[in-house]
Amino acid sequence: MTAMKNSEKKIISILAESIGVDTEDISVEDTFVDDLHMSAADLTDFATILRNEGIDISFEDLTDLETVSDLVETTSLKEDIS
């Protein structure tokens, strides 16, 4: 559970910086498009930033996810596998 919380904090921190909001303004239940108002360009930039931070996710994978929680779960699963 601690690894999940660390992943969650890291992803929310990166996301907040990427879209220019405070981390407190992002919830794991937030959707990228409806709640965080991210465009395809924003998602592409975010995927690139995540990869630069060592989080293995492609733009295609990211667009298949709806919520911040989905992303945390997906990246945590990939870390467990590798």
C-alpha positions in Angstrom: 0.0 0.0 0.0 2.9 2.4 0.7 4.2 1.9 -2.8 0.8 2.8 -4.2 0.7 6.0 -2.0 4.2 7.0 -3.2 3.2 6.4 -6.8 0.0 8.4 -6.3 1.8 11.3 -4.7 4.5 11.4 -7.4 1.9 11.2 -10.3 -0.3 13.9 -8.7 2.8 16.1 -8.2 3.9 15.7 -11.8 0.3 16.2 -13.1 -0.2 19.4 -11.0 3.0 20.9 -12.3 2.1 19.8 -15.9 -1.3 21.5 -15.9 -0.4 24.4 -13.5 -2.5 23.7 -10.5 -1.9 22.8 -6.8 -1.6 19.2 -5.8 -4.5 19.8 -3.4 -6.7 20.6 -6.4 -6.3 17.1 -7.9 -8.1 14.0 -6.6 -7.5 10.4 -7.6 -11.1 10.3 -8.8 -10.6 13.2 -11.2 -10.9 12.4 -14.9 -8.3 13.8 -17.2 -10.7 15.2 -19.8 -13.8 16.2 -17.8 -12.4 17.2 -14.4 -8.9 18.4 -15.3 -9.8 19.7 -18.8 -6.8 18.2 -20.5 -6.7 18.2 -24.3 -5.0 15.7 -26.4 -1.9 18.0 -26.5 -1.9 18.2 -22.7 -2.1 14.4 -22.5 0.8 14.0 -25.0 2.9 16.5 -23.0 2.0 14.7 -19.7 2.9 11.3 -21.1 6.3 12.7 -22.2 6.9 14.2 -18.8 6.0 10.9 -17.1 8.5 9.0 -19.3 11.2 11.6 -18.5 10.4 10.9 -14.8 11.0 7.2 -15.3 7.3 6.2 -15.4 6.7 3.9 -18.4 3.5 5.0 -20.1 2.7 5.8 -23.7 0.4 8.4 -25.0 -1.9 5.6 -26.3 -2.0 3.9 -22.9 -2.7 7.3 -21.2 -5.6 8.1 -23.5 -7.2 4.7 -22.6 -7.3 5.7 -18.9 -10.0 7.9 -17.5 -9.0 8.8 -14.0 -5.8 9.7 -12.1 -6.5 6.5 -10.1 -6.4 4.4 -13.3 -3.0 5.8 -14.1 -1.7 5.2 -10.6 -2.9 1.5 -10.7 -1.5 1.0 -14.2 1.9 2.4 -13.4 2.0 0.5 -10.1 1.2 -2.8 -11.9 4.0 -2.1 -14.4 6.5 -1.5 -11.6 5.4 -4.7 -9.8 5.9 -6.7 -13.0 9.4 -5.3 -13.9 
